[in-house]
Amino acid sequence: MACLAVALLFCVSAPLAKTLLGSIGPFTLAGLFQLGAALAVAPFAARGGRSELRLGPGRRGRLLASVFFG
């Protein structure tokens, strides 16, 4: 079910990006998409959820680095 949700959101993001590029720069738009992804994962990472998403000592840095460099 999660894979279908991700695929659906990915398909929706392309037309949305095309319409937003008229008013927002490409780097700003990419940053907004990365920020949205980080905000979507953050509650699962902070409270537990699935063990793959929990933030341990090493994973917190990886998440911050992927948001920053993404």
N, C-alpha and C positions, 0 to 999 in steps of 0.2 A: 504494500500500500504506500509506503514511504517513497519507493522508487517511482510510482505513478505520479505522486504529488510533485516530486522534483522535476520529472519530465514535463508535467503540465506547466509548472512555473517557469521552466526554461523556455518553453514554447511561447509563453505569454510575454516573456521579457524582451524578445526580439522586436515585435511590433511596438511595444511600449518604448523601447530605446529609440526606435526610428522616429517616433513622434516627439520625444523629448529632446532629440539632438538639434531640433530647430531653435530651442531656447536655452539649452544647457550645453556646455562644452563637453567633449568626449571624456576628458580626465575626471571632471566633476561627476559625470554620469557613472563612470566606472567606480568611483569612490562611493557613490550612493548605493550602487548594487552591492559592493563589498560590505558596506555598513549594514545594509538590510540583511545580508546573510549572517553577519556576526550577531546582530540582534535576534535573529531567529534561533540561533544555536545557543546563545547565552543562557537562557533559562534552564535548558537541559544540562548544560555544562555546570552551572552553579549548584543546582539542587540534586543532582544525581541523574535521574533518568536512566538511560542505557549506559552501561559501563564504558562503551567506546567514547562517549561524549563527556564523561566526567573530567574535570580539570584537575589533574595531579600537579605536582611541582614542575615537571618538565613541559606539560601540555599548555599551561597558561601562557608561557612565553611563545610557544608555537602559534597559538591562536592570535596573540597580539602581533606577532611578526607577519602572519598571513594577512591580517587586516591592514597593517601598515604598508606592506609591500604590494598588496593587491590593489 
